[in-house]
Amino acid sequence: MELRAYWAILKRRWVAPLLLPILVALFSAVQLRPWETPPPSYTTTMRLLIGVLPLEGADAAQYDPRYYAWMTSEYLVDDFTEVLAAELFASAVNLRLAERGIAIPAGLIRAQANTGQQHRIIRLTFNWHDPVALQAIADAAVDELEQNASSYFAQLGTQGAGVQLMDSPTVDPVGRSARERVEWPLRILLALVAGIGLAFLQEYMDDTVRRREELEEMGLPFLVAVPRQRTGPRARL
């Protein structure tokens, strides 16, 4: 099918490609409000190194203590990542904040904490709307890990493990994400594509014969064609 034929279909079925993007644009504008500035948000991230001391007195010929300590540290990271995201750790941070006169429920601290891991390194991130309170949360988390990490490792059944802070937490503002910036135009674009697809579907379901070639493809004789009535100066000549 030639491009002119596609264009003719869109001219006949223009309602769906035009109306659907307009409706989606209006609905999304009310829902997303892209013209409004989002409330300020802040984030802080720290990286923690999890390590297990090599076993002393082992026969290096049959047992490499450094290798197995490294492997144990990797397995320990999986469990300790869950500890940092648990209510137990959030409650401990909450108690330290209460000592500083900052009241933030443990549930909110846990909800704003995100963890990630790579080999023996854990990345702990907190997000909050108040930069001062966020810095206090990060400092309380660091204090809890530096002072009570051994108790968490003991609950995991691991002795001789430790936590070392690699990057001190710093508070940074968070701008609008890429998804938030492109979501509104992307919805309109998808609605336009859906409208065009709907127009071609309507054309496919319509069995009306409009062209001489369609009759010839059906094996029916072509008898006469009624020309379009022209309007304007050329039609009166």
C-alpha positions as CSV (number, residue, x, y, z in Angstrom):
1,M,0.0,0.0,0.0
2,E,1.4,3.4,-1.0
3,L,1.9,6.3,1.4
4,R,-1.0,8.1,-0.3
5,A,-3.3,5.3,0.6
6,Y,-2.2,5.4,4.3
7,W,-2.8,9.2,4.3
8,A,-6.2,8.7,2.8
9,I,-7.1,6.3,5.6
10,L,-6.0,8.8,8.2
11,K,-8.0,11.6,6.6
12,R,-11.1,9.4,6.7
13,R,-10.5,8.1,10.2
14,W,-9.1,11.3,11.8
15,V,-11.3,11.2,14.9
16,A,-9.3,8.5,16.8
17,P,-5.8,9.9,16.1
18,L,-6.8,13.4,17.1
19,L,-9.3,12.9,19.9
20,L,-7.4,10.2,21.8
21,P,-4.2,12.2,22.3
22,I,-6.2,15.2,23.3
23,L,-8.1,13.3,26.0
24,V,-5.0,11.6,27.3
25,A,-3.2,15.0,27.4
26,L,-6.0,16.6,29.4
27,F,-6.3,13.7,31.8
28,S,-2.6,13.4,32.3
29,A,-2.2,17.1,32.9
30,V,-4.8,17.0,35.7
31,Q,-3.2,13.9,37.2
32,L,0.5,14.8,36.8
33,R,0.4,18.6,36.9
34,P,3.7,19.0,35.0
35,W,3.6,22.8,35.4
36,E,3.9,22.6,39.2
37,T,7.3,22.5,40.9
38,P,7.6,19.4,43.0
39,P,8.3,19.8,46.8
40,P,12.1,19.7,47.6
41,S,13.6,16.3,48.4
42,Y,17.0,15.3,49.5
43,T,19.1,12.2,49.5
44,T,22.2,10.9,51.3
45,T,24.2,7.8,50.5
46,M,26.9,6.0,52.3
47,R,29.0,2.9,51.3
48,L,29.9,0.3,53.8
49,L,32.6,-2.4,53.5
50,I,31.8,-5.7,55.2
51,G,34.8,-7.8,56.1
52,V,35.5,-11.0,58.0
53,L,38.9,-11.6,59.6
54,P,40.8,-14.7,58.3
55,L,40.8,-17.7,60.6
56,E,44.0,-17.8,62.6
57,G,46.1,-21.0,63.0
58,A,44.7,-22.7,59.8
59,D,46.9,-24.8,57.6
60,A,47.5,-22.6,54.5
61,A,48.4,-25.7,52.4
62,Q,44.9,-27.1,52.8
63,Y,42.9,-24.1,53.7
64,D,43.4,-20.5,52.4
65,P,42.1,-18.3,55.2
66,R,42.1,-15.1,53.1
67,Y,40.1,-16.7,50.3
68,Y,37.5,-18.1,52.6
69,A,37.3,-14.9,54.6
70,W,36.6,-13.1,51.3
71,M,33.9,-15.6,50.3
72,T,32.3,-15.4,53.7
73,S,32.2,-11.6,53.5
74,E,30.3,-11.8,50.2
75,Y,27.7,-14.2,51.7
76,L,27.5,-12.1,54.8
77,V,26.7,-9.0,52.7
78,D,23.4,-10.6,51.5
79,D,22.2,-11.1,55.1
80,F,23.5,-7.8,56.4
81,T,21.7,-5.9,53.6
82,E,18.4,-7.3,55.0
83,V,19.4,-6.3,58.5
84,L,19.8,-2.6,57.4
85,A,16.4,-2.7,55.8
86,A,14.7,-4.3,58.8
87,E,12.7,-2.7,61.6
88,L,15.4,-3.6,64.2
89,F,17.9,-1.3,62.6
90,A,15.4,1.4,62.0
91,S,14.3,1.3,65.7
92,A,17.9,1.6,66.8
93,V,18.4,4.6,64.6
94,N,15.2,6.1,65.9
95,L,16.4,5.8,69.5
96,R,19.6,7.7,68.7
97,L,17.6,10.4,67.0
98,A,15.3,10.7,70.1
99,E,18.4,11.3,72.2
100,R,19.2,14.3,69.9
101,G,15.7,15.6,70.2
102,I,14.5,14.5,66.7
103,A,11.3,12.6,66.6
104,I,11.0,10.4,63.4
105,P,9.1,7.2,63.7
106,A,11.1,4.0,62.9
107,G,8.6,3.1,60.3
108,L,9.3,6.2,58.3
109,I,13.0,5.7,58.6
110,R,12.7,2.2,57.3
111,A,10.4,3.3,54.4
112,Q,12.9,5.9,53.3
113,A,15.9,3.5,53.4
114,N,17.2,1.8,50.2
115,T,20.0,-0.7,50.1
116,G,22.2,-2.1,47.3
117,Q,25.1,-4.3,47.3
118,Q,28.2,-5.3,45.2
119,H,30.5,-8.0,46.3
120,R,31.5,-6.9,49.9
121,I,30.2,-3.3,49.6
122,I,26.7,-2.2,50.8
123,R,25.2,1.1,49.7
124,L,22.7,2.5,52.1
125,T,20.6,5.5,51.0
126,F,18.1,7.6,52.9
127,N,15.7,10.1,51.3
128,W,13.9,12.9,53.2
129,H,12.3,16.2,52.7
130,D,14.3,18.0,55.4
131,P,18.1,18.2,54.9
132,V,18.8,18.8,58.6
133,A,16.8,15.8,59.7
134,L,18.3,13.7,56.9
135,Q,21.8,14.5,58.0
136,A,20.8,13.5,61.5
137,I,19.4,10.2,60.3
138,A,22.6,9.5,58.4
139,D,24.8,10.3,61.4
140,A,22.7,8.2,63.7
141,A,22.9,5.2,61.2
142,V,26.7,5.6,61.1
143,D,27.0,5.7,64.9
144,E,24.8,2.6,65.2
145,L,26.9,0.7,62.7
146,E,30.2,1.7,64.2
147,Q,29.2,0.9,67.8
148,N,26.8,-2.0,67.5
149,A,27.7,-3.8,64.3
150,S,29.1,-6.8,66.3
151,S,25.7,-7.4,67.9
152,Y,24.0,-7.6,64.5
153,F,26.7,-10.0,63.2
154,A,26.3,-12.1,66.3
155,Q,22.6,-12.5,65.5
156,L,23.6,-13.7,62.1
157,G,25.9,-16.3,63.7
158,T,29.1,-14.7,62.4
159,Q,32.1,-13.8,64.5
160,G,35.1,-11.6,63.7
161,A,33.1,-9.5,61.1
162,G,33.2,-5.8,61.0
163,V,31.8,-2.7,59.1
164,Q,34.0,0.0,57.7
165,L,32.6,3.3,56.5
166,M,34.0,4.0,53.0
167,D,32.1,7.2,52.1
168,S,30.8,9.6,54.7
169,P,27.1,10.6,54.1
170,T,26.5,13.9,52.5
171,V,23.1,15.5,51.8
172,D,22.3,16.4,48.2
173,P,19.1,17.8,46.7
174,V,17.2,15.6,44.3
175,G,15.7,17.0,41.2
176,R,12.8,15.6,39.1
177,S,13.6,12.2,37.7
178,A,13.8,11.5,34.0
179,R,10.6,9.6,34.2
180,E,8.7,12.5,35.7
181,R,10.1,14.8,32.9
182,V,9.1,12.6,30.0
183,E,6.0,10.9,31.3
184,W,3.5,13.5,30.1
185,P,4.8,13.8,26.5
186,L,5.3,10.0,26.4
187,R,1.7,9.4,27.3
188,I,0.6,11.7,24.5
189,L,2.9,10.0,22.0
190,L,1.6,6.5,23.0
191,A,-2.0,7.8,22.7
192,L,-1.2,9.1,19.2
193,V,0.2,5.7,18.2
194,A,-2.8,3.9,19.7
195,G,-5.2,6.3,17.8
196,I,-3.4,5.6,14.5
197,G,-3.6,1.9,15.1
198,L,-7.3,2.2,16.0
199,A,-7.9,4.1,12.7
200,F,-6.3,1.4,10.6
201,L,-8.2,-1.2,12.6
202,Q,-11.5,0.6,11.8
203,E,-10.4,0.7,8.1
204,Y,-9.7,-3.0,8.2
205,M,-13.0,-3.9,9.7
206,D,-14.9,-1.7,7.3
207,D,-16.1,-3.7,4.2
208,T,-17.2,-0.7,2.2
209,V,-15.9,-0.6,-1.4
210,R,-14.4,2.7,-2.3
211,R,-12.0,2.1,-5.2
212,R,-12.1,0.4,-8.6
213,E,-9.1,-1.7,-7.7
214,E,-11.0,-3.3,-4.8
215,L,-13.8,-4.5,-7.2
216,E,-11.2,-5.9,-9.6
217,E,-9.5,-7.8,-6.7
218,M,-12.9,-9.3,-5.8
219,G,-13.5,-10.4,-9.4
220,L,-16.5,-8.1,-9.9
221,P,-17.1,-6.1,-13.1
222,F,-16.7,-2.4,-13.0
223,L,-19.7,-0.7,-14.7
224,V,-19.6,3.0,-14.0
225,A,-18.0,5.6,-11.8
226,V,-19.7,8.7,-10.4
227,P,-17.2,11.6,-10.3
228,R,-17.0,13.8,-7.3
229,Q,-18.9,17.1,-7.5
230,R,-16.4,19.9,-7.6
231,T,-17.0,23.3,-6.1
232,G,-15.4,26.6,-6.8
233,P,-14.6,28.5,-10.0
234,R,-13.3,25.5,-11.9
235,A,-16.6,23.7,-11.4
236,R,-18.5,26.4,-13.1
237,L,-16.4,26.4,-16.3
